Amino acid sequence: MNKEGTERGSMTLEACMVVPMFIALMLLVNGLFIFFIGQQVIANALVQSAKSLSFDPYAIERIQGEDTSFIAELIQGAYDLLDVGGGDYVSSTKWYEEDDIVDEVKDRFLLYLSPTNADNMLKTFGIKNGVAGLDFSESSIEDGILTIKVSYVQEFIFNAMDLASFDDSMQVQIKLFQNKDIES
């Protein structure tokens, strides 16, 4: 029997078996990268917004005194000159004295996440419902400590039959930088 005749097409058959497995593995690795990069981007925006929010009490009370518009306009003007996107990176209101801080926290978070297109960015990273899927309702201020907690559902990018979605939350705490901290 001729050995050449029995091996004809074996490389094609092997390639037909190996190539789809290789492609599936690469898609899995790509999906994992997107999943974890999404978590890191959210964590970074959470930390940056907390840092920014912690400075507001000092900026409003110490630098501005009772007139809360000057420093806010000055800082926002500096951001505008640097062309870092639209929105307010500093507040001119005493949001930290209100019972409901969720709107201010969410606005600042979205600004640091992406000044222009946060919804599409979140959907790209698999956050279910994009911006509407973020829940900041557990954010609070207690004894001068700002706690920001964001909860969301993140789906794996190749989510067959809705089996790969995960409830996740991240939390950051930071001390509000206030006038009394400087004077003592």
Solvent accessible surface area in square Angstrom, and as a share of the most:
residue,aa,sasa,rsa
1,M,221,0.99
2,N,104,0.53
3,K,152,0.65
4,E,137,0.62
5,G,48,0.46
6,T,87,0.50
7,E,99,0.44
8,R,210,0.77
9,G,47,0.46
10,S,45,0.29
11,M,159,0.71
12,T,89,0.52
13,L,113,0.56
14,E,102,0.46
15,A,48,0.37
16,C,82,0.49
17,M,117,0.52
18,V,85,0.49
19,V,75,0.43
20,P,75,0.47
21,M,123,0.55
22,F,116,0.48
23,I,92,0.47
24,A,59,0.46
25,L,92,0.46
26,M,89,0.40
27,L,79,0.39
28,L,86,0.43
29,V,52,0.30
30,N,67,0.34
31,G,0,0.00
32,L,72,0.36
33,F,128,0.53
34,I,41,0.21
35,F,23,0.09
36,F,110,0.46
37,I,88,0.45
38,G,0,0.00
39,Q,34,0.15
40,Q,122,0.54
41,V,42,0.24
42,I,0,0.00
43,A,30,0.24
44,N,88,0.45
45,A,2,0.02
46,L,4,0.02
47,V,58,0.33
48,Q,64,0.28
49,S,0,0.00
50,A,1,0.00
51,K,110,0.47
52,S,19,0.12
53,L,0,0.00
54,S,10,0.07
55,F,73,0.31
56,D,1,0.00
57,P,0,0.00
58,Y,36,0.14
59,A,0,0.00
60,I,0,0.00
61,E,53,0.24
62,R,108,0.40
63,I,83,0.42
64,Q,20,0.09
65,G,31,0.30
66,E,158,0.71
67,D,86,0.45
68,T,33,0.19
69,S,49,0.32
70,F,125,0.52
71,I,13,0.07
72,A,10,0.08
73,E,118,0.53
74,L,99,0.49
75,I,39,0.20
76,Q,29,0.13
77,G,29,0.27
78,A,51,0.39
79,Y,61,0.23
80,D,85,0.44
81,L,158,0.79
82,L,129,0.64
83,D,121,0.63
84,V,60,0.34
85,G,25,0.24
86,G,44,0.43
87,G,40,0.38
88,D,96,0.50
89,Y,16,0.06
90,V,9,0.05
91,S,10,0.06
92,S,44,0.29
93,T,77,0.45
94,K,65,0.27
95,W,6,0.02
96,Y,19,0.07
97,E,114,0.51
98,E,100,0.45
99,D,157,0.81
100,D,92,0.48
101,I,7,0.04
102,V,36,0.20
103,D,101,0.52
104,E,41,0.18
105,V,0,0.00
106,K,50,0.21
107,D,90,0.47
108,R,2,0.01
109,F,0,0.00
110,L,32,0.16
111,L,17,0.08
112,Y,62,0.24
113,L,13,0.07
114,S,17,0.11
115,P,55,0.35
116,T,121,0.71
117,N,72,0.37
118,A,11,0.09
119,D,53,0.27
120,N,84,0.43
121,M,63,0.28
122,L,0,0.00
123,K,106,0.45
124,T,81,0.47
125,F,29,0.12
126,G,11,0.11
127,I,4,0.02
128,K,97,0.41
129,N,98,0.50
130,G,0,0.00
131,V,34,0.19
132,A,88,0.68
133,G,20,0.19
134,L,9,0.05
135,D,65,0.34
136,F,4,0.02
137,S,74,0.47
138,E,104,0.47
139,S,10,0.07
140,S,49,0.32
141,I,50,0.25
142,E,126,0.56
143,D,139,0.72
144,G,22,0.21
145,I,62,0.31
146,L,0,0.00
147,T,19,0.11
148,I,0,0.00
149,K,47,0.20
150,V,0,0.00
151,S,31,0.20
152,Y,8,0.03
153,V,46,0.26
154,Q,0,0.00
155,E,44,0.20
156,F,25,0.11
157,I,70,0.35
158,F,94,0.39
159,N,34,0.17
160,A,70,0.54
161,M,163,0.73
162,D,109,0.57
163,L,137,0.68
164,A,24,0.19
165,S,49,0.32
166,F,103,0.43
167,D,122,0.63
168,D,39,0.20
169,S,51,0.33
170,M,37,0.16
171,Q,101,0.45
172,V,28,0.16
173,Q,110,0.49
174,I,46,0.23
175,K,118,0.50
176,L,4,0.02
177,F,78,0.32
178,Q,34,0.15
179,N,38,0.19
180,K,135,0.57
181,D,51,0.27
182,I,78,0.39
183,E,117,0.52
184,S,129,0.83
